[in-house]
Amino acid sequence: MLINNYLSKLDIKKILLENLKSITGSQAEQESQIMISYSSNSENNLDIKNSEVDQELINKILNERVKGKPLAKIINEKGFWKKIFYTDDYTLDPRADSEILVEQILIDCKKNKYQKQLKLLDLCCGTGCLGISIIDELDNAFCDFIDVSKHALTACKKNIIKFKQQQKTKIFHSNLFKNYPINRLKYIDFIVCNPPYIPTRNYLNLNKETLHDPRISLDGGKSGMDYYVKIINFLINVKFKGVVYFEIDPIINKNMYKLLLEKGVKIVYKKTDYLNLDRLIKIKFPTT
């Protein structure tokens, strides 16, 4: 731990790396930089002076980190896409794996060159990182946000305000579509959704850091498919005309593809993440 108030920024970083390597491995370098930047209230690690580093705050963060608490849950921040989002104990921390959804949706939107206002829905929104990242880059986009957790929606609202997107967003507290005005779906061009998809048996064996995320954001039921089944069945029944971008996981993809085949849902395309694992599926519903 840090015990010398006159340590240089370089010395502080060395101490952090020594403590973090056994906990976070290859992420130690990145986490040490985040901790120094956070303690200095700066986003640019290179511009920080030695006197600006709050060693007492770093000690508090490090004490929590060595106990196994994820850094994002300690400082209530997590970088995603091009921004730093607020997160807390009630939300799933944004993950780099999910950036493939933002990337591909923006490619599709710019390729199609929408002239009218684009309306999207971020379902199971959590921090709102998906929807906010998308509308932030599209001048003509508006996003509805749905989550079953009031706490998660509080975090989402904080991010909406932080990034000044109040005029392009609306929040709904709802268990999937239960309390969402069904007439709004007629105007939704696409849905982006990262639902809970970890099978219960796998959830119980997750590492301790992941278990700091709320169970409601991870546990997808016995096969991990509970939310996909509910969402797909509902959208078929209401004859939803838009498309859906789902985050998926290799652990459930066979069941997912089987479900879509049985329901006659068209797979527009599949995409892999940066580790070459199935991570995104774009689907379109039957028109008859």
C-alpha positions in Angstrom: 0.0 0.0 0.0 1.0 3.6 -0.3 2.6 5.0 2.9 4.7 7.9 1.6 3.0 11.2 0.8 6.0 12.2 -1.4 5.9 9.3 -3.8 6.1 10.2 -7.5 3.4 9.2 -9.9 5.8 6.6 -11.3 6.5 5.1 -7.9 2.7 4.9 -7.2 2.2 3.1 -10.4 4.9 0.5 -9.6 3.3 -0.2 -6.2 -0.1 -0.5 -7.8 1.2 -3.0 -10.4 2.8 -5.1 -7.7 -0.5 -5.4 -5.9 -2.7 -5.7 -8.9 -0.8 -8.3 -11.0 -1.9 -11.2 -8.8 -5.5 -10.1 -8.9 -6.1 -8.9 -12.4 -3.2 -10.2 -14.5 -2.9 -8.5 -17.9 -5.3 -5.8 -16.8 -3.0 -4.5 -14.0 -1.5 -1.8 -16.2 -4.8 -0.4 -17.4 -6.3 -0.6 -13.9 -3.3 1.3 -12.3 -3.8 4.1 -14.9 -7.5 4.3 -14.2 -6.9 4.5 -10.4 -4.4 7.3 -10.8 -6.6 9.2 -13.2 -9.6 8.8 -11.0 -7.8 9.9 -7.8 -6.6 13.0 -9.7 -10.1 13.7 -11.2 -8.5 13.6 -14.6 -9.2 11.6 -17.8 -5.7 12.1 -19.2 -3.1 10.1 -17.2 -0.2 11.8 -19.0 -1.0 15.3 -17.8 -1.3 14.4 -14.1 1.3 16.0 -11.8 2.6 14.2 -8.7 0.9 16.6 -6.4 -2.5 16.0 -8.0 -2.6 12.3 -7.1 -4.7 11.6 -4.0 -2.8 8.8 -2.4 -5.3 8.4 0.4 -8.1 7.8 -2.1 -5.9 5.3 -4.0 -5.2 3.4 -0.8 -9.0 3.1 -0.2 -9.6 1.9 -3.7 -6.7 -0.6 -3.6 -7.9 -2.0 -0.2 -11.2 -2.8 -1.8 -9.6 -4.1 -5.0 -7.3 -6.6 -3.3 -10.4 -8.0 -1.5 -11.7 -8.9 -5.0 -14.2 -6.2 -5.6 -14.2 -5.1 -9.3 -12.6 -1.7 -9.9 -15.8 -0.4 -11.7 -17.9 -1.3 -8.7 -15.5 0.7 -6.4 -15.2 3.9 -8.4 -18.7 3.6 -10.0 -17.2 4.1 -13.5 -16.6 1.9 -16.5 -15.3 2.8 -20.0 -17.5 1.6 -22.9 -17.3 2.5 -26.6 -16.1 6.2 -26.5 -17.4 7.2 -23.0 -17.0 6.5 -19.3 -20.4 5.4 -17.9 -21.7 5.5 -14.4 -22.3 2.0 -12.9 -23.0 0.7 -9.5 -23.9 -2.5 -7.5 -27.4 -2.6 -9.2 -26.2 -2.7 -12.8 -24.2 -5.0 -15.0 -20.9 -3.3 -15.7 -20.5 -2.4 -19.4 -18.2 -4.9 -21.1 -16.0 -4.6 -24.2 -17.8 -7.7 -25.7 -21.0 -5.7 -26.1 -19.3 -3.0 -28.1 -19.8 -5.2 -31.2 -23.5 -4.4 -31.0 -22.9 -0.6 -31.1 -20.3 -1.0 -33.9 -22.5 -3.1 -36.1 -25.7 -1.0 -35.5 -23.9 2.2 -36.5 -22.6 0.5 -39.6 -26.1 -0.6 -40.6 -27.6 2.8 -39.8 -25.0 4.8 -41.8 -25.3 2.3 -44.6 -29.1 2.7 -44.8 -28.8 6.5 -44.6 -32.1 7.0 -42.6 -33.7 10.3 -43.6 -36.5 10.2 -41.0 -36.0 10.2 -37.3 -34.7 6.8 -36.2 -36.4 5.2 -33.2 -34.8 2.4 -31.2 -35.4 0.6 -28.0 -32.7 -0.5 -25.5 -34.4 -3.5 -23.8 -32.9 -4.7 -20.5 -30.9 -1.4 -20.6 -29.0 -1.4 -17.3 -26.7 1.5 -17.4 -28.0 2.5 -20.9 -24.6 2.1 -22.4 -25.8 0.5 -25.6 -28.6 3.0 -26.5 -26.7 6.0 -25.3 -23.6 5.1 -27.3 -25.8 4.7 -30.5 -27.9 7.9 -30.3 -24.8 9.9 -29.3 -23.4 9.3 -32.8 -26.7 9.6 -34.7 -28.2 13.1 -34.9 -31.7 11.8 -36.0 -32.0 9.0 -33.4 -34.3 8.7 -30.4 -34.2 5.9 -27.8 -36.6 4.3 -25.3 -35.0 2.5 -22.4 -36.7 -0.4 -20.5 -35.5 -2.2 -17.4 -37.2 -4.2 -14.6 -34.9 -2.6 -12.0 -35.7 0.9 -10.7 -32.1 1.1 -9.4 -30.8 0.3 -12.9 -33.0 2.9 -14.4 -31.6 5.5 -11.9 -28.1 4.7 -13.2 -29.4 4.9 -16.8 -30.9 8.3 -16.1 -27.6 9.5 -14.6 -25.8 8.6 -17.8 -28.5 10.2 -20.0 -28.0 13.4 -18.0 -24.2 13.1 -18.0 -24.1 12.9 -21.7 -26.9 15.4 -22.3 -29.3 13.1 -24.1 -32.5 14.0 -22.3 -34.2 15.3 -25.4 -33.5 12.1 -27.3 -34.6 9.5 -24.7 -37.5 8.2 -22.6 -37.3 5.7 -19.7 -39.8 3.0 -18.8 -39.9 0.8 -15.7 -41.2 -2.5 -17.0 -40.7 -6.2 -16.8 -39.8 -6.6 -20.5 -42.9 -5.2 -22.3 -45.4 -5.6 -19.5 -45.7 -1.8 -18.7 -44.4 -0.5 -22.0 -47.0 1.3 -24.2 -47.6 -1.2 -27.0 -48.5 1.5 -29.5 -44.9 2.8 -29.3 -43.6 -0.5 -30.8 -45.2 0.5 -34.1 -42.6 3.3 -34.4 -39.6 1.4 -33.3 -37.1 0.7 -36.1 -35.0 -1.7 -34.1 -34.4 -3.1 -30.7 -31.0 -3.7 -29.1 -31.0 -6.1 -26.2 -28.4 -7.7 -23.9 -30.6 -9.9 -21.7 -29.5 -12.2 -18.9 -28.3 -15.3 -20.6 -26.1 -17.3 -18.2 -27.7 -20.7 -17.4 -28.4 -21.0 -13.7 -26.0 -23.9 -13.2 -23.2 -21.8 -14.8 -24.2 -18.7 -12.8 -23.5 -20.5 -9.6 -19.9 -21.2 -10.8 -19.0 -17.7 -12.0 -15.9 -16.1 -10.7 -16.2 -13.9 -7.6 -15.7 -10.6 -9.6 -18.6 -11.4 -11.9 -20.8 -12.2 -9.0 -20.6 -8.6 -7.9 -22.9 -7.8 -10.8 -26.6 -8.3 -9.8 -27.9 -11.8 -10.4 -31.0 -10.4 -12.2 -28.7 -9.1 -14.9 -26.9 -12.4 -15.4 -29.1 -15.5 -14.7 -31.1 -16.5 -17.7 -32.8 -19.5 -16.2 -32.2 -23.2 -16.6 -30.9 -23.1 -20.2 -30.1 -19.4 -20.3 -32.9 -18.9 -22.8 -35.8 -17.6 -20.6 -35.6 -14.0 -21.7 -35.0 -14.7 -25.4 -38.0 -17.0 -25.5 -40.3 -14.4 -23.8 -39.1 -11.5 -26.0 -39.3 -13.4 -29.3 -42.7 -14.9 -28.5 -44.1 -11.4 -27.6 -42.7 -9.7 -30.7 -44.1 -12.4 -32.9 -47.5 -12.1 -31.3 -47.6 -8.3 -31.8 -46.3 -8.7 -35.3 -43.3 -6.4 -34.7 -42.0 -5.2 -38.0 -38.5 -4.0 -37.0 -35.4 -5.9 -36.4 -33.7 -7.0 -33.2 -30.0 -7.0 -32.3 -29.4 -9.5 -29.5 -26.2 -10.1 -27.6 -25.7 -13.8 -27.3 -23.1 -16.1 -25.9 -21.4 -19.3 -27.3 -22.8 -21.2 -24.3 -26.4 -20.7 -25.5 -26.1 -20.2 -29.3 -27.2 -23.7 -30.3 -30.4 -23.3 -28.3 -30.9 -19.8 -29.8 -30.5 -21.0 -33.4 -32.9 -23.9 -32.7 -35.5 -21.5 -31.2 -35.3 -19.1 -34.2 -35.7 -22.0 -36.6 -38.8 -23.4 -34.8 -40.4 -19.9 -34.7 -39.6 -19.1 -38.4 -37.5 -16.1 -37.4 -35.0 -15.0 -40.0 -31.4 -14.6 -39.0 -30.2 -11.6 -41.0 -26.6 -12.1 -39.9 -24.4 -13.2 -37.0 -21.2 -11.5 -35.8 -18.3 -12.5 -33.6 -16.6 -10.4 -31.0 -13.0 -9.5 -30.7 -12.2 -13.0 -29.4 -13.9 -14.5 -32.5 -16.8 -15.8 -30.4 -20.5 -15.6 -31.4 -21.7 -12.4 -29.8 -24.3 -10.7 -31.9 -27.3 -11.9 -33.9 -29.6 -9.7 -35.9 -33.1 -11.1 -36.5 -36.2 -10.3 -38.4 -39.7 -11.6 -37.8 -42.1 -13.4 -40.1 -44.4 -11.1 -42.0 -47.4 -13.4 -42.2 
